[in-house]
Amino acid sequence: MDETDDLFVASLMTTDLKTVTSDTLVEEAAELMLENAVGSVIVVDDGELAGILTRTDFVAIVAGQEPKDQTPVSEYMTTDVLTAKAGDSIRNVADRMVEASIHHMPVVDEEEGLIGIITTSDLTAYISTVQSPSP
């Protein structure tokens, strides 16, 4: 039995939800997400869950925009990038990611330079595979 066997969603979930309505402009939703450092907003209409808008959705919005934006990535990219080394402990990397509110951390090697990336999805998948499935 693992310590996470008795850990339930209620003890980890966020209850301070950032919500919008389905007629909220995407620009306003993006501002709300940035101001609150969240990766999604919940869409609620008439008190009922109607959907969710995530950072991934914004990638699709920008990619599908017409006319195409001619702004270079350098205008928006983060330049003070937190990195990990291949030998760093998962717990240390996870702690750093939580403290910095980031979801992607490039992995670098002193000799080879950039060698990979560790993401919150990688960490979630790891937790899922090291746990025995529920009966």
LODREN-629916 format. One record per residue: residue in three letters; x negated, z, y negated of N, C-alpha, C, O in turn. Coordinates in steps of 0.05 Angstrom, whole numbers, plus 5000, padded with zeros to 4 digits. Each point is the difference from the previous one (the first is absolute). Example, Ala and Ser with C-alpha at 12.3 -4.5 7.8 and 13.67 -1.06 7.14 Angstrom:
% LODREN-629916
ALA473651565114501850004976498250004976497950135000/SER502849734979498450014976501550144978499050044978/
END
This chain:
% LODREN-629916
MET498350005024501750004976498250004975498250164998/ASP502449674984498449964975501450154977502450045001/GLU496150034979501150144977502149844985501750114986/THR498349625018502149844986502549985016502049894990/ASP498150225035502449995016502350164987502349935003/ASP497050284983501950174987500349944970501150164985/LEU497849625007500149924972502249794996500049795014/PHE501950274969502349824996499949864973498750104982/VAL502749685016500049844976500750174976498849964978/ALA503150225024500950174978497750154987500150064976/SER497950015039497850164989498049834985498350114985/LEU501749625019498149834987501349814979498649914982/MET503950055020501349804983500050084970499950234993/THR500249574990500250034971503050014993501549845009/THR499250364976502850024992500449934970502349974991/ASP495650014994500149924972500149694999498049884993/LEU504250015014500349715002500249864972501350114982/LYS497549665016500249844976502049785008499549845018/THR502750154967502149815007500749814977499550064977/VAL501649725030501049804982502649895011500750065023/THR500749794961502449865010499349715005497949914992/SER503849955023499449735007499949814976498949785002/ASP502250304975499949834976497750084981499849894978/THR498550305030497650074985498149764999499649885021/LEU499350064956498049784999497550085015499250235000/VAL499549585014497650065015497850114983498550175009/GLU501449754966497950104982500550304995498050155000/GLU504449944997500650284997499450165026498950224998/ALA501649665025499450135025497050035003499050205009/ALA499549594983497150015001498950224982498250155007/GLU502949874969499150214981500550285012498450174998/LEU504049875014500650255012498050075023499250235002/MET500249575014498150045021497250084989498750185011/LEU500449684969497450064988499950274987498150155003/GLU504049914981500150264986500050235019499050224994/ASN502149755030500350215019498049985024500150175018/ALA498249634981498049965021501250005028499150145018/VAL503149704984501349975026499949715009499749824984/GLY500550145042499849735012502649865004500149785009/SER502150374984502649885004502150144983499650234991/VAL502649635005502450134987502349945020500149795012/ILE501650414989502449975017502249894983500550094978/VAL500949715033502349884985502550145009500750005024/VAL500750124957502550155005502249884983499749994975/ASP502549935037502349914986502450185008500550035024/ASP500950074956502350175006499450235019501650075017/GLY496050054980499250225016499249945028499450185016/GLU500549564991499349925027497449845000499449854982/LEU499050185040497649855003500649705002501649925018/ALA497249934964500549715000497549845008500249785010/GLY497550354987497549865007497650154991500150234991/ILE497649645011497450114992498349784988500049775011/LEU498650284968498249814987497250125002499650224990/THR498549635022497350115005497949834986500649794989/ARG497050315011497749854989499849735013499349804987/THR501250195039499849745015502149814989499449764998/ASP502950334994502049834988499049884974500549774993/PHE497950384992498949904975498049785004499749824984/VAL498850205038498249785007501549745004499249794990/ALA503050235024501749765004501249904974500249764996/ILE500550434986501149924974498049844984500649794990/VAL496950325009497949864985499349735012499749804986/ALA500150205041499249755014502149784996499449774999/GLY503250315000502149814997500849934972501849844996/GLN496950284985500649964972499549724991498049885006/GLU503950004979499749744988500650024970502050124993/PRO496449784989497549875006497950205010500250244994/LYS497849665020497950175011498550134978499349884980/ASP500150385023498450154981497149915002498949975022/GLN499850004956497249914999498150234994497749954993/THR503350305009498350234994498150055024500950025022/PRO496550014972498150055022500350285011500850194985/VAL498549855040500150265013498550214985500850244999/SER497049684988498350194985501650164979499150214992/GLU503149684999501650134979501450255011500750184985/TYR499849825042501650225012498650165021500950225007/MET496849685003498850145023498850274992499250044977/THR500650135043498750264996497049955004499249885020/THR499250224961497149965003498550255008497849985010/ASP503450254987498850255009501150065028501750185003/VAL497349675017501150005026498850235017497650025002/LEU504250145010499050205019499549865027501649845009/THR496150235003499349885025499450205022499650244994/ALA500449675030499250175023497749875015499449764996/LYS499350395020497949905018501250015029501850165005/ALA497249675012501049985027499850265015501750065018/GLY496450114976499650265013501550234988499850225010/ASP501849734968501550224988502250095019501149845015/SER499650414983502250105017502749914990500449964976/ILE501449995042502749914993501350214982501349924980/ARG498450335026501350214984498949994971501650024981/ASN495849955016498849994973501149764985500750024977/VAL499449755036501049764987502950034993500949934978/ALA500750185040502950044995500350194977501749964982/ASP496850265017500250194978499349864973501450054980/ARG496549795020499249864975502249814991500649974976/MET500649895043502149814994502550144988501249914980/VAL499550325032502350164989499350104972501649984982/GLU496050145015499350114974500049784978500750064977/ALA498549705030499849784980502649844999500249814983/SER501750255033502549855002499549705004501149834986/ILE497250115034499449725007500849955029500250185016/HIS500149574990500849925027498049825014500349935024/HIS497649994962498049815010497350094991499550064977/MET498649965043497350094993498049815014499850005024/PRO498849834960498049835012497850175014499350224991/VAL499749675032497950135015497449854995499949755004/VAL498050394987497549874993497750115016500150235009/ASP497949614994497550075014497749944980500049804986/GLU498150395013497849974981498549735004499149894980/GLU500650025044498649755005501749755000499249794990/GLU503250235022501749775003502149964977501349794999/GLY499050414984502049994979502850055011500350185017/LEU501649664974502850045009500349925030499349785007/ILE501750415009500349945029502850035010500649935023/GLY501250184960502850045009501750144980499150044977/ILE503250055032501850154983501650195018500849925022/ILE499750324968501750195014502550044982499850044976/THR502649965037502450024984501850225011499550115022/THR502549974963501950205009501549895025500850165017/SER499549594985501249885024498250045025501050065021/ASP496449924975498150055022500250305009500050055024/LEU500250134956500250285007502650075014500150155019/THR502149734972502650045013500049895028501050135018/ALA497849644986499949885027498350185018500750035024/TYR497250084966498350185016501550245009500050075023/ILE501550064958501550245007502149925021500550165019/SER500749614979502149915019498849965027501350075020/THR496349824982498949945027498750235013499850015025/VAL499350194960498750235013502150215009499350185015/GLN503149794976502150185009501549885024500349765003/SER500550425015501649915022502849934990501050144982/PRO500149655028502749924991502050225006499750155020/SER502349884963502150195005501649925025500349775006/PRO500650445010501549935024502749874994501549935018/
END
